[in-house]
Amino acid sequence: MERLFTETACYRPSPYEASKVGHDAIKAFWLDNAGQTFTVSAWPVAVEGNHAAVPVDGAYGPPAEQEYRDVWLLRFAADGRVEDFEEWAYWPGKHYSAEGPAPLGRLKAAG
């Protein structure tokens, strides 16, 4: 953990959720899925100064099987560790956020 993130790193599991701040909070968030295996393929598509955008293809399982696509937005500290991490994850057949209402394009217009 210490080699990946700064001590005060912010980790957002989606753009509008509150950040998990610091090693202990990030580790606790990751351990919520302890025991579940997953694989990822990631490739940076944009790097500008200390910022990067990285698309990700992933899959959970076994035991539960679920694929997803994700974009990681990263900001790095001067020492190369991540100081800000934000995910934009999408799952087939699910809403555009992990928990939430239908996508905006499906909402009825007011009036």
C-alpha positions in Angstrom: 0.0 0.0 0.0 2.7 2.4 1.0 4.5 1.9 -2.3 1.4 2.7 -4.4 -0.3 5.6 -2.5 0.9 8.6 -0.6 -0.1 8.6 3.1 -2.9 11.1 2.5 -4.0 9.7 -0.9 -7.7 10.2 -1.9 -9.4 7.2 -3.6 -12.9 7.7 -5.1 -14.7 4.6 -6.3 -16.9 6.8 -8.5 -16.8 10.5 -9.5 -19.6 11.6 -7.1 -18.7 9.5 -4.0 -16.7 10.7 -1.1 -13.0 9.9 -1.1 -11.5 7.2 1.0 -8.5 9.1 2.5 -5.3 7.5 3.6 -3.8 4.0 3.6 -6.2 2.6 6.3 -9.4 3.8 4.5 -8.2 2.6 1.1 -7.2 -0.8 2.5 -10.5 -1.2 4.3 -12.4 -0.5 1.1 -10.3 -3.0 -0.8 -10.8 -5.7 1.9 -14.6 -5.4 1.5 -14.1 -7.8 -1.5 -11.4 -10.0 0.2 -11.3 -13.5 -1.0 -12.8 -12.7 -4.4 -10.4 -13.0 -7.4 -10.2 -10.6 -10.2 -8.1 -9.9 -13.3 -7.5 -6.6 -15.0 -5.9 -5.4 -18.2 -5.0 -1.7 -18.2 -3.2 0.6 -20.6 -2.5 4.3 -20.2 -4.0 6.4 -23.1 -3.1 9.8 -21.8 -0.3 11.1 -19.6 0.1 14.8 -19.1 2.6 16.0 -16.4 1.5 14.2 -13.2 -1.9 13.1 -14.5 -2.9 9.9 -16.3 -6.0 8.3 -17.8 -6.1 4.5 -17.9 -8.9 2.4 -19.5 -9.3 -1.0 -17.7 -11.0 -4.3 -18.7 -11.7 -6.4 -15.7 -13.4 -9.5 -14.5 -14.4 -10.8 -11.0 -14.6 -14.5 -10.3 -14.8 -17.2 -9.5 -16.9 -17.6 -7.4 -19.1 -14.8 -8.7 -18.4 -13.9 -12.3 -18.8 -10.3 -13.5 -17.0 -8.4 -16.1 -16.6 -4.6 -16.1 -14.9 -1.7 -17.9 -13.4 1.1 -16.0 -11.4 4.3 -16.4 -8.9 5.3 -13.8 -8.0 9.0 -13.4 -4.7 9.3 -11.5 -2.7 12.2 -10.2 0.8 11.4 -9.0 2.9 12.9 -6.3 6.5 14.0 -7.0 7.8 10.7 -5.6 5.7 8.7 -8.2 3.1 7.4 -5.8 -0.6 8.1 -6.5 -2.1 11.0 -4.5 -5.5 11.0 -6.1 -7.3 8.1 -7.7 -10.8 8.2 -9.3 -12.7 5.3 -10.9 -15.4 5.5 -13.6 -16.6 1.8 -13.6 -19.3 0.3 -15.8 -20.9 -3.2 -15.7 -23.0 -4.8 -18.5 -26.7 -4.6 -17.8 -26.3 -2.3 -14.8 -26.8 1.4 -14.2 -24.1 3.8 -15.0 -23.0 3.8 -11.4 -22.6 1.0 -8.9 -25.8 2.0 -7.2 -28.1 4.6 -8.6 -31.0 5.6 -10.8 -31.4 5.0 -14.6 -29.0 6.8 -16.9 -29.9 10.4 -17.6 -30.8 9.6 -21.2 -33.7 7.5 -19.9 -35.2 10.1 -17.6 -38.5 11.7 -18.7 -38.3 15.4 -19.4 -40.1 17.6 -16.9 -43.0 19.6 -18.0 
